[in-house]
Amino acid sequence: MHNLKDIYFTDMPAEFVESIDPDKGQDYSIIKHVPLVFIRH
């Protein structure tokens, strides 16, 4: 999965979105290698 160029998240819980926030998310390190991350609520 380290070759991902983009990833899309749709209708995810707020807790998940907060967890991948670049500034304060505890799980951001999991997706930080992905150049484009799209989140739609």
N, CA and C of each residue as an Amber inpcrd file, in Angstrom:
protein
   123
   0.8020000  -1.1960000   0.0000000   0.0000000   0.0000000   0.0000000
   0.8470000   1.2620000   0.0000000   2.1240000   1.1210000  -0.0070000
   2.9760000   2.3120000  -0.0030000   3.0600000   2.9710000  -1.3680000
   2.4580000   2.3720000  -2.3840000   2.4640000   2.9670000  -3.7180000
   1.1790000   3.7160000  -4.0430000   0.3190000   3.9030000  -3.0710000
  -0.9350000   4.6210000  -3.3080000  -0.6570000   6.0460000  -3.7630000
  -1.3900000   6.4870000  -4.7650000  -1.2570000   7.8570000  -5.2520000
  -2.3730000   8.7380000  -4.7120000  -3.5150000   8.1380000  -4.4370000
  -4.6120000   8.8730000  -3.8110000  -5.5320000   7.8950000  -3.1000000
  -6.3100000   8.4470000  -2.1980000  -7.2630000   7.6420000  -1.4440000
  -8.4830000   8.5130000  -1.1560000  -9.6500000   7.9010000  -1.2320000
 -10.9180000   8.6030000  -1.0330000 -11.6480000   8.0050000   0.1650000
 -12.1050000   8.8620000   1.0530000 -12.9310000   8.4450000   2.1790000
 -14.2680000   9.1560000   2.0530000 -15.3590000   8.4160000   2.1570000
 -16.7030000   8.9780000   2.0500000 -17.5410000   8.5280000   3.2380000
 -18.2580000   9.4720000   3.8100000 -19.1820000   9.1890000   4.9160000
 -18.5100000   8.4750000   6.0850000 -17.3350000   8.9460000   6.4350000
 -16.6110000   8.3590000   7.5620000 -17.0070000   9.0740000   8.8500000
 -16.9570000   8.3800000   9.9860000 -17.2750000   9.0220000  11.2650000
 -16.2970000  10.1640000  11.5700000 -16.7720000  11.1510000  12.2870000
 -15.9360000  12.3040000  12.6440000 -14.6830000  11.8700000  13.3980000
 -14.7930000  10.8540000  14.2230000 -13.6410000  10.3670000  14.9800000
 -12.5370000   9.8800000  14.0480000 -12.9240000   9.2140000  12.9700000
 -11.9340000   8.7410000  12.0050000 -11.2640000   9.9110000  11.3040000
 -12.0620000  10.8610000  10.8510000 -11.5240000  12.0310000  10.1520000
 -10.5460000  12.7750000  11.0590000 -10.8930000  12.9410000  12.3140000
 -10.0010000  13.6040000  13.2640000  -8.7230000  12.8050000  13.4780000
  -8.8130000  11.4950000  13.4420000  -7.6350000  10.6620000  13.7040000
  -6.5970000  10.7350000  12.5930000  -7.0040000  11.1410000  11.3780000
  -6.0350000  11.2450000  10.2850000  -5.7090000  12.6970000   9.9430000
  -6.1210000  13.6140000  10.8050000  -5.8110000  15.0310000  10.6250000
  -4.2940000  15.2330000  10.6890000  -3.7010000  15.9500000   9.7150000
  -2.2470000  16.1380000   9.7020000  -1.7040000  16.8740000  10.9250000
  -2.5030000  17.7310000  11.5320000  -2.0150000  18.5320000  12.6550000
  -2.1340000  17.8440000  14.0100000  -3.1680000  17.0360000  14.1850000
  -3.3910000  16.4730000  15.5200000  -3.8370000  15.0200000  15.5300000
  -3.8860000  14.3870000  14.3910000  -4.3880000  13.0190000  14.3270000
  -3.3740000  11.9780000  14.7400000  -3.7890000  11.0840000  15.6340000
  -2.8820000  10.0470000  16.1100000  -2.5820000   8.9990000  15.0430000
  -3.4320000   8.8950000  14.0010000  -3.2250000   7.8980000  12.9550000
  -2.7300000   8.4950000  11.6430000  -2.3900000   9.7680000  11.6510000
  -1.9430000  10.4210000  10.4180000  -0.7310000   9.7200000   9.8090000
   0.1490000   9.1980000  10.6300000   1.3610000   8.5530000  10.1170000
   1.0430000   7.3850000   9.1890000  -0.1390000   6.8010000   9.3310000
  -0.5290000   5.6660000   8.4960000  -0.7430000   6.0900000   7.0460000
  -1.2190000   7.3200000   6.8260000  -1.5350000   7.7620000   5.4640000
  -0.6490000   8.9030000   4.9720000   0.3300000   9.3270000   5.7510000
   1.1040000  10.5090000   5.3740000   1.8950000  10.3260000   4.0780000
   2.1370000   9.1100000   3.6520000   2.8740000   8.8630000   2.4130000
   1.9920000   9.0020000   1.1630000   0.6760000   9.1010000   1.3470000
  -0.2570000   9.2070000   0.2190000  -0.3400000  10.6750000  -0.2000000
   0.0220000  11.0010000  -1.4570000   0.0540000  12.4030000  -1.8870000
  -1.3000000  13.1130000  -1.8460000  -2.3860000  12.4210000  -2.2100000
  -3.7120000  13.0410000  -2.2350000  -4.6800000  12.2310000  -1.3840000
  -5.2550000  12.8880000  -0.3990000  -6.2520000  12.2540000   0.4580000
  -7.5210000  13.0910000   0.3640000  -8.6000000  12.4800000  -0.0990000
  -9.8820000  13.1600000  -0.2440000 -10.8340000  12.6470000   0.8250000
 -11.4810000  13.5780000   1.5130000 -12.4500000  13.2160000   2.5400000
 -13.7380000  13.9640000   2.2380000 -14.8150000  13.2190000   2.0760000
 -16.1230000  13.8240000   1.8220000 -17.0830000  13.3850000   2.9120000
 -17.7420000  14.3550000   3.5280000 -18.6910000  14.0650000   4.6170000
 -20.0620000  13.8810000   4.0590000
